[in-house]
Amino acid sequence: MNILFIGDVVGRRGREAVLHHLPQLKSSLQLDFVIVNGENAAGGFGITSRICQDFFDAGVDVVSTGNHVWDQRETLSFIDNETRLLRPINFPAQTPGRGAWLYEGAKGRVLVVNAMGRVFMDPLDDPFAAVGDEIDQCRLGVDADAVVIDFHGEATSEKMAMGHFADGRASLVVGTHSHVPTADAQILPGGTAYQTDAGATADYDSVIGMEKDEPLHRFTSKMASGRFTPAMGEATLCGVFVATDEKSGLAQRVEPVRIGGRLKEALPDVTPPPGG
């Protein structure tokens, strides 16, 4: 199974990049399943029903989120009825929505789990216990043909720990929230693909996707002069591509994806090798 995970989509330019590039990526990477982190898609803060539908219409299978999931109040009105939109699984049990779901993809069943870290983040329930319970109940290669974990966190150490915690029990563990792609895409010893942060789908002439003036003002003066607003230059689509084994669901390949915008383009070559 060929799976693409697209990192945090920031504002209008990020949405445009997904809608523009995804058809080409679905064809060139022969994608079977697409996940997008959309928690910053609505003006940089939260997501709306219309934006979700735009993603789904473009070929996105699942939208994950993080600490900004409730920034648009309307999300509370539709998340219970939209199984393709996830919020972190380690919110308290009574929180609307769901943190994991088993989806029927083009080539099999895909469990997607969305969790949020606790280091330098708002304190939630234990993400390791929540993820562990979910992947123990829905086992890779038995109950699911692929398992993808979006771990939304600030600390690289916590993200790496989650990768090793789920190694051998997930197809991909990928970090979000930092908005900067890391250079450590790898397959862990147990067969799980891992990257500390997928990066953002945003204009990189910015401060993590936001126009530079206000963040610079706050850092240099320790005062706010206005709101954060998404940068409006051409966005780079950033993500992670993973190809899984048909029987085990473990990773056979993992590579970063970057297309458009300011960052140098990097796309996996899915052409089979000679004789392969």
VEXDREN-2710 file (C-alpha; in Angstrom, 1 decimal):
% VEXDREN-2710
k/r/px/py/pz
1/MET/0.0/0.0/0.0
2/ASN/1.3/3.5/-0.9
3/ILE/0.4/6.1/1.7
4/LEU/1.0/9.8/1.8
5/PHE/0.9/11.9/4.9
6/ILE/0.8/15.7/4.4
7/GLY/2.1/17.9/7.2
8/ASP/0.2/20.8/8.9
9/VAL/-1.7/22.8/6.3
10/VAL/-1.5/26.5/7.1
11/GLY/-4.1/28.9/5.8
12/ARG/-5.3/29.6/2.3
13/ARG/-1.9/29.1/0.6
14/GLY/-1.5/25.7/2.3
15/ARG/-4.9/24.6/1.2
16/GLU/-4.3/25.7/-2.3
17/ALA/-1.0/23.7/-2.4
18/VAL/-2.9/20.5/-1.4
19/LEU/-5.7/21.0/-3.9
20/HIS/-3.2/21.8/-6.7
21/HIS/-0.5/19.2/-6.1
22/LEU/-2.5/16.2/-4.8
23/PRO/-3.9/15.0/-8.1
24/GLN/-0.4/14.9/-9.6
25/LEU/1.0/13.1/-6.4
26/LYS/-1.8/10.5/-6.4
27/SER/-0.8/9.6/-10.0
28/SER/2.9/9.8/-9.8
29/LEU/3.2/8.1/-6.4
30/GLN/0.4/5.6/-7.1
31/LEU/-1.2/6.5/-3.8
32/ASP/-3.8/4.3/-2.1
33/PHE/-4.4/6.4/1.0
34/VAL/-3.9/10.1/1.9
35/ILE/-3.9/11.7/5.3
36/VAL/-3.6/15.5/5.9
37/ASN/-3.1/17.3/9.2
38/GLY/-5.5/20.2/8.9
39/GLU/-5.6/21.8/12.3
40/ASN/-4.2/25.1/10.9
41/ALA/-6.1/25.1/7.6
42/ALA/-8.7/27.8/8.5
43/GLY/-6.7/31.1/8.6
44/GLY/-4.0/29.3/10.6
45/PHE/-6.3/28.3/13.4
46/GLY/-8.5/25.3/13.3
47/ILE/-10.6/23.8/10.5
48/THR/-14.1/24.1/9.2
49/SER/-16.6/21.7/7.6
50/ARG/-16.2/23.4/4.2
51/ILE/-12.4/23.0/4.3
52/CYS/-12.7/19.4/5.3
53/GLN/-15.1/18.8/2.4
54/ASP/-12.7/20.5/0.0
55/PHE/-9.9/18.1/1.1
56/PHE/-12.2/15.1/0.8
57/ASP/-13.3/16.2/-2.7
58/ALA/-9.6/16.5/-3.7
59/GLY/-8.9/12.9/-2.7
60/VAL/-7.9/13.1/1.0
61/ASP/-9.1/10.2/3.0
62/VAL/-8.5/11.4/6.6
63/VAL/-7.9/14.8/8.2
64/SER/-6.0/14.7/11.5
65/THR/-5.5/17.7/13.9
66/GLY/-3.9/18.7/17.2
67/ASN/-3.9/21.4/19.8
68/HIS/-5.8/23.8/17.5
69/VAL/-8.6/21.4/16.7
70/TRP/-11.2/23.5/18.6
71/ASP/-10.1/27.0/17.4
72/GLN/-13.2/27.1/15.1
73/ARG/-16.2/26.6/17.3
74/GLU/-18.2/25.1/14.4
75/THR/-16.0/22.0/14.6
76/LEU/-17.9/21.0/17.7
77/SER/-21.1/20.8/15.7
78/PHE/-19.9/18.4/13.0
79/ILE/-16.9/16.4/14.4
80/ASP/-19.1/13.7/16.0
81/ASN/-20.7/12.9/12.6
82/GLU/-17.6/13.1/10.5
83/THR/-15.5/10.0/11.0
84/ARG/-12.9/11.2/8.5
85/LEU/-11.9/14.1/10.9
86/LEU/-9.8/13.1/13.9
87/ARG/-8.9/14.9/17.1
88/PRO/-6.1/13.7/19.5
89/ILE/-7.1/10.4/21.1
90/ASN/-5.8/11.4/24.5
91/PHE/-8.4/14.1/25.1
92/PRO/-10.7/13.2/28.0
93/ALA/-13.2/10.5/27.2
94/GLN/-16.2/12.8/27.1
95/THR/-14.6/15.1/24.4
96/PRO/-16.5/15.2/21.1
97/GLY/-15.2/13.3/18.1
98/ARG/-12.8/10.4/18.0
99/GLY/-9.0/10.0/18.0
100/ALA/-8.8/6.8/15.9
101/TRP/-10.8/5.1/13.2
102/LEU/-10.4/2.0/11.0
103/TYR/-10.9/3.1/7.3
104/GLU/-11.6/1.0/4.3
105/GLY/-8.9/2.2/1.8
106/ALA/-8.4/1.3/-1.9
107/LYS/-6.1/-1.6/-1.0
108/GLY/-7.2/-2.6/2.5
109/ARG/-8.0/-1.4/6.0
110/VAL/-6.1/1.5/7.4
111/LEU/-6.1/2.4/11.1
112/VAL/-5.3/6.1/11.7
113/VAL/-4.5/7.2/15.2
114/ASN/-4.1/10.9/16.1
115/ALA/-2.4/11.6/19.5
116/MET/-0.9/14.7/21.1
117/GLY/2.3/15.0/23.2
118/ARG/2.5/16.4/26.7
119/VAL/6.0/18.0/26.8
120/PHE/5.6/21.8/26.4
121/MET/2.0/21.2/25.4
122/ASP/-1.4/21.5/27.2
123/PRO/-1.6/18.5/29.6
124/LEU/-3.8/15.7/28.3
125/ASP/-4.1/12.0/29.2
126/ASP/-1.1/9.7/28.6
127/PRO/-0.6/9.5/24.9
128/PHE/1.4/6.3/25.1
129/ALA/-1.3/4.5/27.0
130/ALA/-4.0/5.7/24.6
131/VAL/-2.0/4.8/21.5
132/GLY/-0.9/1.4/23.0
133/ASP/-4.5/0.5/23.8
134/GLU/-5.6/1.3/20.3
135/ILE/-2.9/-0.5/18.4
136/ASP/-3.2/-3.5/20.7
137/GLN/-7.0/-3.8/20.0
138/CYS/-6.5/-3.2/16.2
139/ARG/-3.4/-5.2/15.3
140/LEU/-1.3/-4.5/12.3
141/GLY/-1.3/-7.3/9.8
142/VAL/-4.4/-8.9/11.5
143/ASP/-7.1/-6.4/12.0
144/ALA/-5.6/-3.6/9.9
145/ASP/-3.5/-3.7/6.7
146/ALA/-1.8/-0.5/7.6
147/VAL/-1.5/1.6/10.8
148/VAL/-0.6/5.3/10.7
149/ILE/0.0/7.4/13.9
150/ASP/0.1/11.2/13.7
151/PHE/1.9/12.3/16.9
152/HIS/1.3/16.0/17.4
153/GLY/4.0/17.3/19.7
154/GLU/6.6/19.9/20.5
155/ALA/9.5/17.8/21.8
156/THR/11.5/15.7/19.4
157/SER/12.4/13.3/22.2
158/GLU/8.8/12.5/22.9
159/LYS/8.1/12.0/19.2
160/MET/11.1/9.6/18.9
161/ALA/9.9/7.7/22.0
162/MET/6.5/7.3/20.4
163/GLY/8.2/5.9/17.3
164/HIS/10.1/3.3/19.2
165/PHE/7.0/2.6/21.4
166/ALA/5.0/1.7/18.3
167/ASP/7.8/0.0/16.4
168/GLY/6.6/-3.2/14.8
169/ARG/3.0/-2.4/15.6
170/ALA/2.5/0.5/13.1
171/SER/3.3/1.2/9.5
172/LEU/4.2/4.8/10.1
173/VAL/4.7/7.1/13.1
174/VAL/5.0/10.7/11.9
175/GLY/5.3/13.9/14.0
176/THR/3.4/17.1/13.4
177/HIS/3.1/20.5/15.1
178/SER/6.7/21.9/14.7
179/HIS/6.0/23.0/11.0
180/VAL/9.6/22.3/10.0
181/PRO/10.5/19.0/8.1
182/THR/13.1/16.9/9.8
183/ALA/15.8/15.0/8.0
184/ASP/15.5/11.7/9.8
185/ALA/13.0/9.6/7.7
186/GLN/13.9/6.0/8.5
187/ILE/12.6/2.5/9.0
188/LEU/13.0/1.5/12.7
189/PRO/14.4/-1.9/13.7
190/GLY/10.9/-3.4/14.0
191/GLY/9.8/-2.3/10.6
192/THR/7.9/1.0/11.4
193/ALA/8.6/4.0/9.2
194/TYR/9.3/7.1/11.2
195/GLN/10.0/10.9/10.7
196/THR/10.1/13.3/13.6
197/ASP/8.2/16.0/11.8
198/ALA/6.6/16.0/8.4
199/GLY/6.8/19.8/8.1
200/ALA/4.1/22.2/7.2
201/THR/2.3/22.8/3.9
202/ALA/2.8/26.5/4.0
203/ASP/4.7/29.5/2.7
204/TYR/8.3/29.0/4.1
205/ASP/9.1/32.7/3.8
206/SER/7.5/33.0/7.2
207/VAL/7.8/32.0/10.9
208/ILE/6.3/28.5/10.9
209/GLY/3.8/29.5/8.3
210/MET/2.9/32.9/9.7
211/GLU/3.7/36.4/8.4
212/LYS/7.1/37.3/9.9
213/ASP/6.4/40.8/11.3
214/GLU/4.2/39.9/14.3
215/PRO/6.3/37.0/15.5
216/LEU/9.5/39.1/15.2
217/HIS/7.8/42.0/17.1
218/ARG/6.8/39.7/19.9
219/PHE/10.2/38.1/20.2
220/THR/12.1/41.4/20.2
221/SER/9.7/43.5/22.3
222/LYS/7.9/40.8/24.4
223/MET/4.7/42.6/23.4
224/ALA/1.9/41.8/20.9
225/SER/1.0/44.4/18.3
226/GLY/-1.6/42.3/16.4
227/ARG/-2.7/38.9/15.3
228/PHE/-0.7/36.1/13.7
229/THR/-1.8/35.7/10.1
230/PRO/-0.7/33.0/7.6
231/ALA/2.0/34.0/5.1
232/MET/0.6/34.4/1.6
233/GLY/3.5/33.4/-0.7
234/GLU/3.5/30.2/-2.6
235/ALA/3.3/27.2/-0.3
236/THR/5.6/24.2/-0.2
237/LEU/3.7/20.9/0.2
238/CYS/5.6/18.8/2.8
239/GLY/4.9/15.3/3.8
240/VAL/6.0/11.7/4.1
241/PHE/5.5/8.8/1.7
242/VAL/5.5/5.2/2.9
243/ALA/5.1/2.0/1.0
244/THR/4.0/-1.0/3.1
245/ASP/4.4/-4.7/2.8
246/GLU/1.2/-6.4/1.5
247/LYS/1.2/-9.1/4.2
248/SER/2.7/-7.6/7.3
249/GLY/1.7/-4.0/6.8
250/LEU/5.2/-2.9/7.9
251/ALA/7.2/-0.3/6.0
252/GLN/9.2/-1.2/2.9
253/ARG/10.2/2.4/2.0
254/VAL/9.8/5.8/3.6
255/GLU/10.8/9.1/1.9
256/PRO/10.1/12.8/2.5
257/VAL/7.9/14.6/0.0
258/ARG/8.4/18.3/-0.8
259/ILE/6.9/20.0/-3.8
260/GLY/6.5/23.6/-4.9
261/GLY/7.3/26.8/-3.0
262/ARG/10.7/27.8/-1.6
263/LEU/12.1/24.4/-0.5
264/LYS/14.0/22.2/-2.9
265/GLU/11.7/19.7/-4.4
266/ALA/12.1/16.1/-3.2
267/LEU/9.8/13.4/-4.6
268/PRO/10.2/9.6/-4.3
269/ASP/10.7/7.6/-7.5
270/VAL/8.2/4.8/-7.5
271/THR/9.4/3.4/-10.8
272/PRO/10.3/-0.3/-10.2
273/PRO/14.0/-1.2/-10.6
274/PRO/15.0/-3.2/-13.6
275/GLY/13.8/-6.7/-13.2
276/GLY/11.8/-5.7/-10.2
END
